Amino acid sequence: MTQAPTRQGDGDVHSTQVSSQGSTARGAHTPGPWWPTDSGVRNSGGYIAHTNSVQRYEGQDERYAREVAERKADKRLIAAAPELLEAALAAKHILEIAATRQDGVQCVYLTSRAGSMLAALPTIRQLDAAIAKATKEPA
């Protein structure tokens, strides 16, 4: 369970429990945690994704080193996917609350304590697109 903020009638933000298990909003992916291995990404039940090993050819040491580093970085990113999805859902929820005025109108920009502007609605749309990419079947 993670804490998610909600806006109550008094305008203050309060915490509520949000389950990270079994929600259709999170898709039907294999439950985390996931971790990278030499041959792919797995969880406690088995492999999530396999990766081919990088082929090494004489005279191509630079390419080989670059591809090995890229493959390792890709596996770390894939392994972080369940946590990144949860973080994106939580961030979207927080932004939606923060960007909604008391009268229910959504603000385009939020002002930070330092006075800088945060483009709330474009960021929410970006989070929506990333969440949809992770949870919905392509049309």
Secondary structure, DSSP 8 states (H G I E B T S, - for coil): -EEEEEE-TTS-EEEEEE--SS-GGG-S---S--EEETTEEEETTEEEEE-------TT-HHHHHHHHHHHHHHHHHHHTHHHHHHHHHHHHHHHHHHTB-TTS-B-SEEE-TTS-EEEHHHHHHHHHHHHHHHHS---
